[in-house]
Amino acid sequence: MTDAAIAVLENGDWQAPPPRIVVIEDGSQPPITESLRFLRELRAAAGTRAQIMLALVGDPTDDDRLPPMRLFDFTDWQRKIDQMADPYLRLEMLAPPDEDGDD
């Protein structure tokens, strides 16, 4: 799947470069080496000025594919993304925690 995503970028006919890319990730899973490697490969294929947004969601279920995520998980991802020192890579919660703090 990584190769297919990279090929789309490399073979794309971008009308208004640099490209803008959004990746949706299960943020309840820790930022493992494979996920971070994918982001680096994505950066290499898209170019240094492409805007990449990594949108995190909580643990998907059959009833809710894009659930809120826990603040603890987001903070874990934020530390790793900050270490990458990529000024055009932004991390967002696609679904923030509930107001009552349950998630």
Secondary structure, 3 states (H helix, E strand, C coil): CHHHHHHHHHHCCCCCCCCEEEEEEECCCCCCHHHHHHHHHHHHHHCCCCEEEEEEECCCCCCCCCCCCCHHHHHHHHHHHHHHCCCCEEEEECCCCCCCCCC
